[in-house]
Amino acid sequence: MRFACLVYVDPRAVFYGSPTNNATLGDAEANRQELLAKGITAEALVLPSEAVTLRIRNGKRSQTDGPFMETKEVLAGIVLIDAPDMVAALDIAATNPMARLGAVEVRPLVDFSRPRPVL
């Protein structure tokens, strides 16, 4: 199975420069390099102020600067992993140092060969 590990943090809490947070950011980069060496995609995202949100409605394209949400925590990075099941995926996600400063959501990726979910 394939999983996305979505890393969420409050940038104001992460980037204020405390020695503990700076050490965790260093650990996060080391963890990212370890994952990349194993062939796992692991990338950090720039701050939301540099993002553009795109929507297409009724065939018309609209863009909004930054994300359109009311939240303190923002999506800060993504790690794409292969694991046999959720338990193994959680074990891999637990190695992400950013979980100490924010949260890591582990979500299975869609397997398009399977039936769509019924809501």
N, CA, C and O atoms as a GROMACS GRO file, in nm:
protein
  476
    1MET      N    1   0.084  -0.118   0.000
    1MET     CA    2   0.000   0.000   0.000
    1MET      C    3   0.088   0.124   0.000
    1MET      O    4   0.200   0.125   0.051
    2ARG      N    5   0.034   0.229  -0.059
    2ARG     CA    6   0.106   0.356  -0.059
    2ARG      C    7   0.035   0.452   0.037
    2ARG      O    8  -0.087   0.454   0.046
    3PHE      N    9   0.115   0.533   0.107
    3PHE     CA   10   0.062   0.626   0.206
    3PHE      C   11   0.126   0.763   0.186
    3PHE      O   12   0.241   0.774   0.145
    4ALA      N   13   0.050   0.867   0.216
    4ALA     CA   14   0.104   1.002   0.225
    4ALA      C   15   0.110   1.039   0.372
    4ALA      O   16   0.011   1.026   0.444
    5CYS      N   17   0.224   1.085   0.415
    5CYS     CA   18   0.241   1.137   0.551
    5CYS      C   19   0.243   1.289   0.538
    5CYS      O   20   0.341   1.346   0.490
    6LEU      N   21   0.137   1.353   0.579
    6LEU     CA   22   0.122   1.498   0.565
    6LEU      C   23   0.165   1.564   0.695
    6LEU      O   24   0.108   1.537   0.801
    7VAL      N   25   0.265   1.649   0.686
    7VAL     CA   26   0.324   1.712   0.805
    7VAL      C   27   0.260   1.850   0.825
    7VAL      O   28   0.266   1.934   0.735
    8TYR      N   29   0.200   1.872   0.941
    8TYR     CA   30   0.136   2.000   0.972
    8TYR      C   31   0.208   2.066   1.090
    8TYR      O   32   0.239   2.001   1.189
    9VAL      N   33   0.235   2.195   1.077
    9VAL     CA   34   0.296   2.272   1.187
    9VAL      C   35   0.238   2.412   1.190
    9VAL      O   36   0.180   2.459   1.092
   10ASP      N   37   0.253   2.478   1.303
   10ASP     CA   38   0.222   2.619   1.315
   10ASP      C   39   0.355   2.691   1.294
   10ASP      O   40   0.440   2.687   1.383
   11PRO      N   41   0.376   2.756   1.180
   11PRO     CA   42   0.506   2.819   1.151
   11PRO      C   43   0.552   2.915   1.260
   11PRO      O   44   0.672   2.927   1.286
   12ARG      N   45   0.456   2.983   1.323
   12ARG     CA   46   0.495   3.077   1.429
   12ARG      C   47   0.557   3.004   1.548
   12ARG      O   48   0.644   3.058   1.616
   13ALA      N   49   0.512   2.882   1.572
   13ALA     CA   50   0.567   2.805   1.682
   13ALA      C   51   0.698   2.736   1.644
   13ALA      O   52   0.783   2.713   1.730
   14VAL      N   53   0.715   2.705   1.516
   14VAL     CA   54   0.834   2.630   1.471
   14VAL      C   55   0.954   2.720   1.446
   14VAL      O   56   1.067   2.686   1.483
   15PHE      N   57   0.931   2.834   1.385
   15PHE     CA   58   1.042   2.914   1.335
   15PHE      C   59   1.077   3.034   1.422
   15PHE      O   60   1.132   3.133   1.373
   16TYR      N   61   1.047   3.027   1.552
   16TYR     CA   62   1.084   3.141   1.635
   16TYR      C   63   1.225   3.132   1.690
   16TYR      O   64   1.268   3.222   1.763
   17GLY      N   65   1.297   3.027   1.658
   17GLY     CA   66   1.440   3.022   1.683
   17GLY      C   67   1.486   2.966   1.816
   17GLY      O   68   1.600   2.990   1.856
   18SER      N   69   1.401   2.891   1.886
   18SER     CA   70   1.448   2.832   2.012
   18SER      C   71   1.551   2.724   1.980
   18SER      O   72   1.545   2.662   1.874
   19PRO      N   73   1.645   2.700   2.070
   19PRO     CA   74   1.745   2.595   2.045
   19PRO      C   75   1.681   2.457   2.022
   19PRO      O   76   1.728   2.380   1.938
   20THR      N   77   1.575   2.427   2.096
   20THR     CA   78   1.508   2.298   2.079
   20THR      C   79   1.445   2.287   1.941
   20THR      O   80   1.459   2.185   1.874
   21ASN      N   81   1.377   2.393   1.898
   21ASN     CA   82   1.315   2.389   1.766
   21ASN      C   83   1.419   2.385   1.655
   21ASN      O   84   1.402   2.314   1.556
   22ASN      N   85   1.527   2.461   1.671
   22ASN     CA   86   1.634   2.458   1.571
   22ASN      C   87   1.695   2.319   1.560
   22ASN      O   88   1.725   2.272   1.451
   23ALA      N   89   1.713   2.253   1.674
   23ALA     CA   90   1.766   2.116   1.673
   23ALA      C   91   1.670   2.021   1.603
   23ALA      O   92   1.711   1.935   1.527
   24THR      N   93   1.540   2.038   1.629
   24THR     CA   94   1.440   1.953   1.565
   24THR      C   95   1.438   1.975   1.415
   24THR      O   96   1.426   1.879   1.338
   25LEU      N   97   1.450   2.100   1.371
   25LEU     CA   98   1.457   2.128   1.227
   25LEU      C   99   1.579   2.062   1.164
   25LEU      O  100   1.571   2.011   1.052
   26GLY      N  101   1.692   2.062   1.235
   26GLY     CA  102   1.810   1.991   1.186
   26GLY      C  103   1.787   1.841   1.178
   26GLY      O  104   1.828   1.776   1.082
   27ASP      N  105   1.720   1.786   1.281
   27ASP     CA  106   1.686   1.644   1.281
   27ASP      C  107   1.593   1.612   1.164
   27ASP      O  108   1.604   1.506   1.102
   28ALA      N  109   1.500   1.703   1.136
   28ALA     CA  110   1.404   1.680   1.027
   28ALA      C  111   1.477   1.671   0.893
   28ALA      O  112   1.444   1.586   0.810
   29GLU      N  113   1.575   1.757   0.871
   29GLU     CA  114   1.649   1.751   0.745
   29GLU      C  115   1.731   1.622   0.737
   29GLU      O  116   1.739   1.560   0.631
   30ALA      N  117   1.791   1.581   0.848
   30ALA     CA  118   1.865   1.454   0.848
   30ALA      C  119   1.772   1.337   0.819
   30ALA      O  120   1.808   1.247   0.744
   31ASN      N  121   1.652   1.338   0.878
   31ASN     CA  122   1.553   1.234   0.853
   31ASN      C  123   1.511   1.235   0.707
   31ASN      O  124   1.496   1.128   0.646
   32ARG      N  125   1.491   1.353   0.649
   32ARG     CA  126   1.455   1.365   0.508
   32ARG      C  127   1.562   1.303   0.419
   32ARG      O  128   1.531   1.232   0.324
   33GLN      N  129   1.689   1.331   0.450
   33GLN     CA  130   1.799   1.275   0.371
   33GLN      C  131   1.803   1.123   0.383
   33GLN      O  132   1.831   1.054   0.284
   34GLU      N  133   1.776   1.069   0.503
   34GLU     CA  134   1.772   0.923   0.521
   34GLU      C  135   1.660   0.861   0.437
   34GLU      O  136   1.680   0.758   0.372
   35LEU      N  137   1.543   0.925   0.438
   35LEU     CA  138   1.432   0.874   0.360
   35LEU      C  139   1.461   0.880   0.210
   35LEU      O  140   1.433   0.785   0.137
   36LEU      N  141   1.518   0.992   0.164
   36LEU     CA  142   1.554   1.004   0.023
   36LEU      C  143   1.653   0.896  -0.019
   36LEU      O  144   1.643   0.842  -0.129
   37ALA      N  145   1.747   0.863   0.069
   37ALA     CA  146   1.846   0.759   0.040
   37ALA      C  147   1.779   0.622   0.024
   37ALA      O  148   1.833   0.534  -0.043
   38LYS      N  149   1.663   0.605   0.087
   38LYS     CA  150   1.588   0.479   0.076
   38LYS      C  151   1.489   0.482  -0.040
   38LYS      O  152   1.414   0.387  -0.060
   39GLY      N  153   1.490   0.592  -0.118
   39GLY     CA  154   1.399   0.603  -0.231
   39GLY      C  155   1.260   0.653  -0.194
   39GLY      O  156   1.167   0.640  -0.273
   40ILE      N  157   1.246   0.709  -0.075
   40ILE     CA  158   1.117   0.761  -0.029
   40ILE      C  159   1.112   0.911  -0.057
   40ILE      O  160   1.204   0.984  -0.022
   41THR      N  161   1.006   0.956  -0.120
   41THR     CA  162   0.988   1.098  -0.148
   41THR      C  163   0.955   1.170  -0.018
   41THR      O  164   0.858   1.136   0.050
   42ALA      N  165   1.035   1.268   0.016
   42ALA     CA  166   1.014   1.346   0.139
   42ALA      C  167   1.052   1.490   0.109
   42ALA      O  168   1.169   1.520   0.086
   43GLU      N  169   0.954   1.578   0.108
   43GLU     CA  170   0.979   1.717   0.072
   43GLU      C  171   0.911   1.812   0.169
   43GLU      O  172   0.801   1.786   0.217
   44ALA      N  173   0.978   1.922   0.198
   44ALA     CA  174   0.919   2.030   0.277
   44ALA      C  175   0.858   2.131   0.181
   44ALA      O  176   0.902   2.145   0.067
   45LEU      N  177   0.757   2.201   0.229
   45LEU     CA  178   0.692   2.303   0.148
   45LEU      C  179   0.730   2.442   0.198
   45LEU      O  180   0.758   2.459   0.317
   46VAL      N  181   0.730   2.541   0.109
   46VAL     CA  182   0.754   2.678   0.151
   46VAL      C  183   0.633   2.725   0.230
   46VAL      O  184   0.530   2.657   0.232
   47LEU      N  185   0.644   2.839   0.295
   47LEU     CA  186   0.534   2.891   0.375
   47LEU      C  187   0.413   2.922   0.287
   47LEU      O  188   0.429   2.954   0.169
   48PRO      N  189   0.293   2.914   0.343
   48PRO     CA  190   0.171   2.937   0.264
   48PRO      C  191   0.165   3.074   0.198
   48PRO      O  192   0.098   3.090   0.096
   49SER      N  193   0.233   3.171   0.252
   49SER     CA  194   0.230   3.305   0.191
   49SER      C  195   0.287   3.305   0.049
   49SER      O  196   0.263   3.398  -0.027
   50GLU      N  197   0.362   3.201   0.014
   50GLU     CA  198   0.418   3.190  -0.120
   50GLU      C  199   0.335   3.100  -0.212
   50GLU      O  200   0.372   3.077  -0.327
   51ALA      N  201   0.223   3.050  -0.161
   51ALA     CA  202   0.139   2.958  -0.238
   51ALA      C  203   0.030   3.033  -0.314
   51ALA      O  204  -0.003   3.148  -0.283
   52VAL      N  205  -0.024   2.966  -0.412
   52VAL     CA  206  -0.140   3.014  -0.486
   52VAL      C  207  -0.241   2.900  -0.489
   52VAL      O  208  -0.206   2.786  -0.521
   53THR      N  209  -0.366   2.930  -0.455
   53THR     CA  210  -0.471   2.830  -0.461
   53THR      C  211  -0.548   2.847  -0.592
   53THR      O  212  -0.595   2.956  -0.623
   54LEU      N  213  -0.560   2.739  -0.667
   54LEU     CA  214  -0.624   2.740  -0.798
   54LEU      C  215  -0.756   2.665  -0.788
   54LEU      O  216  -0.764   2.558  -0.728
   55ARG      N  217  -0.860   2.724  -0.845
   55ARG     CA  218  -0.990   2.659  -0.856
   55ARG      C  219  -1.042   2.677  -0.998
   55ARG      O  220  -1.017   2.779  -1.062
   56ILE      N  221  -1.115   2.576  -1.047
   56ILE     CA  222  -1.182   2.589  -1.176
   56ILE      C  223  -1.328   2.557  -1.151
   56ILE      O  224  -1.363   2.447  -1.109
   57ARG      N  225  -1.414   2.656  -1.177
   57ARG     CA  226  -1.558   2.640  -1.157
   57ARG      C  227  -1.628   2.682  -1.286
   57ARG      O  228  -1.601   2.788  -1.342
   58ASN      N  229  -1.717   2.596  -1.332
   58ASN     CA  230  -1.790   2.624  -1.456
   58ASN      C  231  -1.696   2.660  -1.570
   58ASN      O  232  -1.727   2.748  -1.650
   59GLY      N  233  -1.583   2.593  -1.577
   59GLY     CA  234  -1.488   2.615  -1.684
   59GLY      C  235  -1.403   2.739  -1.669
   59GLY      O  236  -1.320   2.767  -1.756
   60LYS      N  237  -1.420   2.813  -1.561
   60LYS     CA  238  -1.343   2.936  -1.540
   60LYS      C  239  -1.242   2.915  -1.429
   60LYS      O  240  -1.270   2.857  -1.324
   61ARG      N  241  -1.122   2.965  -1.456
   61ARG     CA  242  -1.010   2.951  -1.363
   61ARG      C  243  -1.003   3.074  -1.272
   61ARG      O  244  -1.014   3.188  -1.318
   62SER      N  245  -0.983   3.049  -1.142
   62SER     CA  246  -0.960   3.159  -1.048
   62SER      C  247  -0.842   3.122  -0.960
   62SER      O  248  -0.817   3.005  -0.931
   63GLN      N  249  -0.772   3.224  -0.917
   63GLN     CA  250  -0.654   3.206  -0.832
   63GLN      C  251  -0.666   3.296  -0.711
   63GLN      O  252  -0.714   3.409  -0.720
   64THR      N  253  -0.621   3.244  -0.597
   64THR     CA  254  -0.618   3.320  -0.473
   64THR      C  255  -0.478   3.312  -0.418
   64THR      O  256  -0.420   3.203  -0.412
   65ASP      N  257  -0.422   3.423  -0.377
   65ASP     CA  258  -0.289   3.420  -0.314
   65ASP      C  259  -0.297   3.344  -0.184
   65ASP      O  260  -0.387   3.365  -0.102
   66GLY      N  261  -0.200   3.255  -0.166
   66GLY     CA  262  -0.193   3.178  -0.042
   66GLY      C  263  -0.308   3.079  -0.030
   66GLY      O  264  -0.393   3.071  -0.118
   67PRO      N  265  -0.308   3.004   0.078
   67PRO     CA  266  -0.417   2.907   0.100
   67PRO      C  267  -0.541   2.982   0.147
   67PRO      O  268  -0.532   3.090   0.205
   68PHE      N  269  -0.653   2.924   0.121
   68PHE     CA  270  -0.779   2.984   0.163
   68PHE      C  271  -0.832   2.900   0.278
   68PHE      O  272  -0.915   2.811   0.258
   69MET      N  273  -0.784   2.929   0.398
   69MET     CA  274  -0.826   2.852   0.514
   69MET      C  275  -0.808   2.935   0.640
   69MET      O  276  -0.734   3.033   0.641
   70GLU      N  277  -0.876   2.895   0.742
   70GLU     CA  278  -0.865   2.960   0.872
   70GLU      C  279  -0.806   2.857   0.967
   70GLU      O  280  -0.880   2.782   1.031
   71THR      N  281  -0.676   2.854   0.977
   71THR     CA  282  -0.611   2.757   1.064
   71THR      C  283  -0.475   2.808   1.105
   71THR      O  284  -0.413   2.888   1.034
   72LYS      N  285  -0.429   2.763   1.220
   72LYS     CA  286  -0.294   2.800   1.263
   72LYS      C  287  -0.192   2.704   1.205
   72LYS      O  288  -0.084   2.744   1.163
   73GLU      N  289  -0.226   2.575   1.204
   73GLU     CA  290  -0.134   2.477   1.148
   73GLU      C  291  -0.154   2.469   0.998
   73GLU      O  292  -0.267   2.471   0.949
   74VAL      N  293  -0.044   2.459   0.926
   74VAL     CA  294  -0.048   2.451   0.780
   74VAL      C  295   0.028   2.328   0.734
   74VAL      O  296   0.114   2.275   0.805
   75LEU      N  297  -0.004   2.284   0.614
   75LEU     CA  298   0.068   2.172   0.555
   75LEU      C  299   0.210   2.218   0.526
   75LEU      O  300   0.231   2.312   0.449
   76ALA      N  301   0.306   2.152   0.587
   76ALA     CA  302   0.445   2.194   0.578
   76ALA      C  303   0.531   2.100   0.494
   76ALA      O  304   0.639   2.137   0.450
   77GLY      N  305   0.483   1.979   0.472
   77GLY     CA  306   0.562   1.884   0.395
   77GLY      C  307   0.484   1.757   0.370
   77GLY      O  308   0.377   1.735   0.427
   78ILE      N  309   0.541   1.673   0.285
   78ILE     CA  310   0.478   1.547   0.250
   78ILE      C  311   0.585   1.440   0.233
   78ILE      O  312   0.692   1.465   0.177
   79VAL      N  313   0.554   1.322   0.281
   79VAL     CA  314   0.641   1.206   0.265
   79VAL      C  315   0.556   1.096   0.203
   79VAL      O  316   0.450   1.062   0.256
   80LEU      N  317   0.600   1.041   0.092
   80LEU     CA  318   0.526   0.933   0.025
   80LEU      C  319   0.598   0.801   0.051
   80LEU      O  320   0.716   0.786   0.020
   81ILE      N  321   0.526   0.706   0.110
   81ILE     CA  322   0.589   0.580   0.149
   81ILE      C  323   0.510   0.462   0.097
   81ILE      O  324   0.391   0.472   0.067
   82ASP      N  325   0.578   0.349   0.086
   82ASP     CA  326   0.515   0.219   0.061
   82ASP      C  327   0.529   0.140   0.189
   82ASP      O  328   0.638   0.131   0.246
   83ALA      N  329   0.420   0.082   0.234
   83ALA     CA  330   0.421   0.000   0.355
   83ALA      C  331   0.314  -0.107   0.340
   83ALA      O  332   0.215  -0.086   0.270
   84PRO      N  333   0.332  -0.220   0.404
   84PRO     CA  334   0.234  -0.328   0.388
   84PRO      C  335   0.098  -0.295   0.449
   84PRO      O  336  -0.004  -0.349   0.405
   85ASP      N  337   0.095  -0.208   0.551
   85ASP     CA  338  -0.031  -0.175   0.616
   85ASP      C  339  -0.015  -0.046   0.697
   85ASP      O  340   0.094   0.011   0.703
   86MET      N  341  -0.124  -0.001   0.759
   86MET     CA  342  -0.124   0.123   0.834
   86MET      C  343  -0.028   0.117   0.953
   86MET      O  344   0.038   0.216   0.985
   87VAL      N  345  -0.019   0.003   1.018
   87VAL     CA  346   0.071  -0.010   1.134
   87VAL      C  347   0.215   0.018   1.092
   87VAL      O  348   0.287   0.092   1.159
   88ALA      N  349   0.257  -0.042   0.982
   88ALA     CA  350   0.394  -0.020   0.934
   88ALA      C  351   0.412   0.125   0.888
   88ALA      O  352   0.518   0.183   0.909
   89ALA      N  353   0.309   0.182   0.825
   89ALA     CA  354   0.317   0.322   0.781
   89ALA      C  355   0.332   0.415   0.901
   89ALA      O  356   0.409   0.511   0.897
   90LEU      N  357   0.259   0.388   1.008
   90LEU     CA  358   0.270   0.469   1.129
   90LEU      C  359   0.408   0.457   1.192
   90LEU      O  360   0.461   0.555   1.245
   91ASP      N  361   0.468   0.338   1.186
   91ASP     CA  362   0.604   0.320   1.238
   91ASP      C  363   0.703   0.407   1.162
   91ASP      O  364   0.792   0.468   1.222
   92ILE      N  365   0.688   0.414   1.030
   92ILE     CA  366   0.776   0.499   0.949
   92ILE      C  367   0.750   0.646   0.981
   92ILE      O  368   0.843   0.724   1.000
   93ALA      N  369   0.622   0.685   0.986
   93ALA     CA  370   0.587   0.824   1.014
   93ALA      C  371   0.637   0.869   1.151
   93ALA      O  372   0.669   0.986   1.170
   94ALA      N  373   0.642   0.778   1.245
   94ALA     CA  374   0.687   0.812   1.381
   94ALA      C  375   0.833   0.853   1.386
   94ALA      O  376   0.878   0.910   1.486
   95THR      N  377   0.909   0.824   1.279
   95THR     CA  378   1.050   0.866   1.277
   95THR      C  379   1.064   1.013   1.237
   95THR      O  380   1.174   1.068   1.244
   96ASN      N  381   0.955   1.078   1.195
   96ASN     CA  382   0.962   1.217   1.149
   96ASN      C  383   0.972   1.311   1.269
   96ASN      O  384   0.878   1.321   1.348
   97PRO      N  385   1.085   1.380   1.284
   97PRO     CA  386   1.103   1.470   1.398
   97PRO      C  387   1.000   1.583   1.405
   97PRO      O  388   0.976   1.636   1.513
   98MET      N  389   0.941   1.621   1.293
   98MET     CA  390   0.844   1.730   1.295
   98MET      C  391   0.718   1.694   1.372
   98MET      O  392   0.641   1.783   1.408
   99ALA      N  393   0.696   1.566   1.398
   99ALA     CA  394   0.582   1.527   1.482
   99ALA      C  395   0.597   1.582   1.624
   99ALA      O  396   0.499   1.594   1.696
  100ARG      N  397   0.721   1.617   1.663
  100ARG     CA  398   0.744   1.676   1.796
  100ARG      C  399   0.697   1.820   1.801
  100ARG      O  400   0.668   1.872   1.909
  101LEU      N  401   0.689   1.886   1.685
  101LEU     CA  402   0.650   2.027   1.682
  101LEU      C  403   0.510   2.047   1.623
  101LEU      O  404   0.451   2.154   1.641
  102GLY      N  405   0.458   1.949   1.555
  102GLY     CA  406   0.328   1.961   1.491
  102GLY      C  407   0.260   1.827   1.488
  102GLY      O  408   0.251   1.759   1.590
  103ALA      N  409   0.210   1.787   1.371
  103ALA     CA  410   0.140   1.660   1.356
  103ALA      C  411   0.174   1.600   1.221
  103ALA      O  412   0.204   1.672   1.126
  104VAL      N  413   0.170   1.468   1.214
  104VAL     CA  414   0.190   1.397   1.088
  104VAL      C  415   0.064   1.313   1.065
  104VAL      O  416   0.037   1.219   1.139
  105GLU      N  417  -0.011   1.348   0.963
  105GLU     CA  418  -0.130   1.272   0.925
  105GLU      C  419  -0.088   1.164   0.827
  105GLU      O  420  -0.024   1.194   0.726
  106VAL      N  421  -0.122   1.040   0.855
  106VAL     CA  422  -0.089   0.929   0.767
  106VAL      C  423  -0.218   0.887   0.698
  106VAL      O  424  -0.315   0.847   0.763
  107ARG      N  425  -0.219   0.898   0.565
  107ARG     CA  426  -0.341   0.871   0.491
  107ARG      C  427  -0.308   0.781   0.372
  107ARG      O  428  -0.216   0.811   0.296
  108PRO      N  429  -0.383   0.671   0.355
  108PRO     CA  430  -0.360   0.586   0.238
  108PRO      C  431  -0.389   0.664   0.109
  108PRO      O  432  -0.479   0.747   0.104
  109LEU      N  433  -0.311   0.635   0.006
  109LEU     CA  434  -0.335   0.693  -0.125
  109LEU      C  435  -0.442   0.610  -0.195
  109LEU      O  436  -0.458   0.491  -0.166
  110VAL      N  437  -0.512   0.671  -0.287
  110VAL     CA  438  -0.619   0.601  -0.358
  110VAL      C  439  -0.560   0.494  -0.448
  110VAL      O  440  -0.466   0.519  -0.523
  111ASP      N  441  -0.616   0.375  -0.439
  111ASP     CA  442  -0.583   0.266  -0.529
  111ASP      C  443  -0.696   0.263  -0.633
  111ASP      O  444  -0.805   0.213  -0.605
  112PHE      N  445  -0.669   0.318  -0.751
  112PHE     CA  446  -0.772   0.332  -0.852
  112PHE      C  447  -0.819   0.199  -0.910
  112PHE      O  448  -0.915   0.196  -0.987
  113SER      N  449  -0.754   0.088  -0.875
  113SER     CA  450  -0.799  -0.041  -0.921
  113SER      C  451  -0.912  -0.096  -0.833
  113SER      O  452  -0.972  -0.198  -0.865
  114ARG      N  453  -0.939  -0.028  -0.722
  114ARG     CA  454  -1.044  -0.072  -0.629
  114ARG      C  455  -1.168   0.014  -0.647
  114ARG      O  456  -1.160   0.125  -0.701
  115PRO      N  457  -1.282  -0.035  -0.604
  115PRO     CA  458  -1.406   0.042  -0.616
  115PRO      C  459  -1.397   0.173  -0.536
  115PRO      O  460  -1.328   0.180  -0.434
  116ARG      N  461  -1.468   0.274  -0.584
  116ARG     CA  462  -1.473   0.402  -0.514
  116ARG      C  463  -1.545   0.386  -0.382
  116ARG      O  464  -1.632   0.300  -0.368
  117PRO      N  465  -1.509   0.470  -0.283
  117PRO     CA  466  -1.580   0.461  -0.154
  117PRO      C  467  -1.726   0.506  -0.169
  117PRO      O  468  -1.758   0.589  -0.254
  118VAL      N  469  -1.811   0.451  -0.087
  118VAL     CA  470  -1.952   0.491  -0.084
  118VAL      C  471  -1.968   0.584   0.035
  118VAL      O  472  -1.935   0.548   0.148
  119LEU      N  473  -2.019   0.704   0.008
  119LEU     CA  474  -2.037   0.803   0.116
  119LEU      C  475  -2.179   0.802   0.167
  119LEU      O  476  -2.212   0.879   0.258
   0.00000   0.00000   0.00000
